[in-house]
Amino acid sequence: MITGGSSGIGFAIAKELARQGSHVHIAARRPDVLEGAVTAIRAACPNSTGQVTAYQCDIASRADVAALFDRLRSAASAPSIVVNSAGVTGGGYFQSIPVEDFERIMQINFFGTLYVTKEAVADMLVAGEGWILNISSVAGQMAVFGLAPYCASKFAVNGFTQTIRKEMKKHGISVSLLCPPDTDTPMLEGDAANPPETRALASTAGVLSPETVARAAIDGMRSGRALIVPGFEAKFITTAHRWAPGIVARVEDWVIRRAVPR
């Protein structure tokens, strides 16, 4: 089951899993986009032995998520792998961002991930196995100027994922966290409205294709990695931030000053 599976990283992961023979469920809000995604996945994987099905679901609604898993259970299709890919972005200067934007982004990115994971774990505990892949961001590993609501939501996903990974291990359930840099998806188009400082910082981590991120995600899960960071630049930046945060902060300040000359 891949939420946000009709576009972007979620769609790329769904396509790659289908190509490898998995039965794939994708969930998203818009039925027309879902229908097109199913057609595209089937066309890209003509030799796959797996099935592809689509479900309309708003992951920000706890009732919608519960209904989705009830449908899967009634069809004896409770997923053994769940990918929480649905999400939104949003940024700006903190003083100009309405509180409602923080609430909306947190509701989708964090609580949506929570609702889906809660339902999935209930089935995985019965099965005694399963894998959950939560998708965060490089901006969930280190704070980014101009992305206060997005960073807050992704930091929450990080802490949540790390905690349940520890708890689920004894039950045979694996949990991984995927933290990609900017990826060439529809979400990236919205970043054009971010402050110039944010765009300047983003350019230092590069832009990956969804297919590259999808392959890294699946390879990382196969390797049992807790944290999956695709791309050399993203790995370098997050590692540098972990071991030399002061140096990274000075570089960030320099990039920010150059982005908006005084």
N, C-alpha and C positions, 0 to 999 in steps of 0.2 A: 504494500500500500504506500503510494507516494502522494502526499498532499502537495498542492501546487504543481501537480504533474502535467498540467496542460501547457506549460511554457517554461522557458528558462532552464535553470539547473534541474528542477524536478522533472521536466520533460526529457532532458538529456539522460538522466539516471533511469527513468522508466524505459526509454528506448534501448539503453545499453543492457538493462536486465532482461528485457524482452528478447533482445538479440541472443542472449546467452541461454534462453530457454525457460525463463521464469514466467509464471503466471502473474500478470501485473494488473493491479487496480490503481487507477488514478482518480484523485478527487480535486475538485476546484469549484468555484462559484458559478461560472458561466457555462451553461449547457452547450451553446454553440461552439465555444472554444474547445470544450471537452470532446465534442464529436469530431472536430477537425484533428485534435491531437491523437485520438484513437486511430483514425484513418491514416495519419502520417506514421504512427508507430508500426502499424501493420504493413504499410507499404515499404518501410525501411527494413523490416525483418520478415521477408517472405518465407524464409525457411525455418522460422522459429516454431517450436512445438508448444510454446506457451500461449495462453489466452490473454487478451487485453480487454478490460472492462472499465467503464467510467461511472463515477457517482458524483452527483451535484451535492456540494456540502460547503457551508460557510464555517470554517474552523473557529471563527470568533464566537460562534454560538455553541454553547455546551450541549443544548438539545439537538442541534444538527449533528454534532459529532456522535452523540449517543445513538441517534437513529441510524447513522451510517454503519456503526459497528453492529447494531442489532440486525441490519440487513445482511451484513457479511456472515454473522453467526447463523442466521436462518438458512443461508445458502451453504453452510459448512465451509466457509471461505475465510475464516479468521486468519489474518496474515501472520507469517513467521518473521517477516522483515517489514519494518515501518520506517519510512523516511519522512521526516517533518521538514518539508521544503517550502511550504506556503509562507509568505511573508511580505512585508512592505517596508519601504524606506521613508525617510523624511528628515529634513534638516533645516538649517537657517541659524541666524544669531539667536541665542537663547532668549534674550529679552523680547524678541519679536514672535516667538513660537507660542501659539495658544496652548493652554493646558490640555484642551481637548485633543490636540495632536499627540501629546504624550500618551493620553489614555487610549486613543485609537491604535497607535503603534504597539503599545504594550499589550493590548487586548489580542491583537492578531499574532504578533511575533512570539510573545511569551505564553499568554494564556491559551492561545490556539495550540501551541506545542504541548502545553500541560494537558489540555483536554484529550488530545489524540493519544498521548503517551499513557495517560491514566486508563483509557479503554483498552489499549493494546496490551499493556502489562497484565491486566486481568486475565486475558486469554493466554498470554505467554506463561504465566504462573501455572496454569492448568496443564499446558503442554510441556512444561519443564525445559523450554528452550525458546530462543528468539533473538532478534537483533533490532536495536533501535538506533537510527542515525539522525541526530538533530543537527540542523544546519544553522550555524551562527555566521561569523564573519571575522575578518581581520580586525574590524571595528568592534568586535566583541572581546578581542584579546588586548587591545590597547585603545585608549580614548582618542577620538579624532575631533579636531576643531570643527565646530559647525554641525555636528551630528548628535547632539545631546539626546533626543528621543530615541534614535536608532541605537546608539551605543548603550543606553540604559536597558533597552529591551534585549539586546544581544548579550550584554553582561549577565543579565538574569538567566538567559538560556544557558550560558556557560556554567554558572554556579549550579543550576538545576541539573544539568547533564552530568557534571562531575559527581554530584551527590548520589544520584540514582545509579550511576555506574558502580559505585562502591556497594550499594545496597543490593543490586540485582545480580551481582557476580555469583553469589552462593546459590542462586536459583537457576543458573544456567542461561541467564539472559545477558547478552553483551550490549554495551551502550557506547557509541562513538560520537564524537563531535567534529563536524566539518566546518572549517573556517577559511573560506575562499577570499581572495582579494576581489577587486572589481571584476565582474564577469559580464560578457557581452550578452545581456538579457534585456527584456523590456524594462526591468527595474532600473537599469543603468541610465536609461533615457531620462528618468526623473531626476537624476543627480545633476543634470545640467542647470537646474535652478538653485543648486547649493551655492554658498558663498565662494568667492574666488579663492580664499585660503584653503577651503576644503577640497576644491578641485585641484589645486596645486599639490596638496599633500597626496591625494589619490593617485596622481600621475607617477609618483615615486614607486608604487607597488605593481604597476603594469596592469594589463587587462587580459584575462584568460577567456577562452571559448568555453561554452557550457559543456561541450564534449570532453574537453581536457579535465574539467572539474569532475565530471561524472566518472571518468576512468580512474582518477585519483581517489575518489570516494570509494568506489567498489574495490580497488586494489587495497586501500587502507583497511577496509572492513575485513577483507580476506586475510590480511596480515595481523588482524586483531589489534589495530592501533586505537588508542583512546582518543588521540588528537590527530586530525588529518588537515594539513595546511598545504594546498596545492600551489605549485609555482615557486621558482627559486627566489624571486624578489620578496614574495610574501613570507617564505620561510626565513629569509635573512632578516627582514624587518622585525618579525615577531620574536626571533631568537635574540636579536640585538636588544630589543626592548626588555626582554626578560633578564638579560645579563648585564646590560649597561644602560639602564633607563635614563640616567642623567645625560649621557652623550646623545641618545636618540632625541631627548627633549630639546637639547640645544640645536640639533639639526632641524627639528620641526619648527622651532622659533625662527630660524634663518629662512626656511621656506615660506613661512607665513609673512615675514617682513618683505620678502621679495615679491610676494603675490599682490600685496597692496602697498606700493611705495608711498611713503609719507612726504 
